[in-house]
Structures are given as C-alpha cells and as structure tokens.
Amino acid sequence: MHGCQKRMYCMKNVGGLYFEEVYFVLKKTAPDAHSPLGSRDLAGEAERIVREATESLPCRRSSHTPVIGRAAAFALGAASSSAVIGTVALILGIL
C-alpha cells in the first residue's frame, strides 16, 4: 500500500465574517514554508486568496436596522408595486 503526502499551509484567525481558519494544499512546485522567502510568498498569496474570497461573499444584513423600519420599507414597496400594477391595469382597460 502506498501513502500520499501533501504539504499544507494553515492560516488561523483570519478575521473574516465566515472564516476562522483556512487551509491550503500546496502544489509540489510551491516554495518551502520554512524558508524566509517561501513563507512570505505563501502568506501573501494566502492573504490575497482569502481577501478575494471574502469580498465576493454576500454581505450579511445589518442587524442595526429596527424591525419597524424594515416593516415600513416592506409596506411601502408593496403599496407602490400595487399602485403601479393598478395604474397599468387601468390604462390597458383590464379592470
């Protein structure tokens, strides 16, 4: 039986909204994480990937908006869309 060995790079406490830790499986051509230049290259690349992934995620809705404000916004949207539909129906003579 043959084993498999992979090198990994781990980032902890990335400070993201969704990520606590991130693990990267390195290619065979990746620099050695223990060398000064290699660790700097890996850290920079890992930070770039985490930053881009975090930016592309949908942002979490702010919980600071009061429930009354959200309900009022919903009611205003429903009323205005009903008004538009009613106006179109009157113009087309459907009602």
Stockholm file with secondary structure:
# STOCKHOLM 1.0

chainA/1-95         MHGCQKRMYCMKNVGGLYFEEVYFVLKKTAPDAHSPLGSRDLAGEAERIVREATESLPCRRSSHTPVIGRAAAFALGAASSSAVIGTVALILGIL
#=GR chainA/1-95 SS CCCCCCCEEEEECCCCSSCSEEEEECCTTSCCTTSHHHHHHHHHHHHHHHHHHHHHSCCCCCTTSCHHHHHHHHHHHHHHHHHHHHHHHHHHTCC
#=GC SS_cons        CCCCCCCEEEEECCCCSSCSEEEEECCTTSCCTTSHHHHHHHHHHHHHHHHHHHHHSCCCCCTTSCHHHHHHHHHHHHHHHHHHHHHHHHHHTCC
//
